[in-house]
Amino acid sequence: MAKKVVASLQTGGKSYSKVIRSVRSEKTGAYTFKEEIVPNEKVKELLAKK
């Protein structure tokens, strides 16, 4: 399944990256991971957000 996702991201005009961020829950204090697929131009902008 993952190979199909990666292959579909490489086709087309834009290049995409998969960004995985750790987010801390305010209730429990545990960390969860949030995955997003974004264009390469938006990666730095996305990581600058909190």
GISULKA-V567363 format. One line per field, one symbol per residue. ss: DSSP state (H for helix, E for strand, C for the rest). phi: phi as a letter, one per 30 degrees, with the letter a starting at -180 (. if undefined). burial: # if it has 16 or more other ideal C-beta (glycine too) atoms within 10 Angstrom, else .. Layout:
ss: ???
phi: ???
burial: ???
//
This chain:
ss: CHHHHHHHHHCCCCCEEEEEEEEECCCCCCEEEEEEEEEHHHHHHHHHCC
phi: .ddddddddddjdccbbcccccbcdddcidcbcccbcbdedcdddddddc
burial: ...............#..................................
//
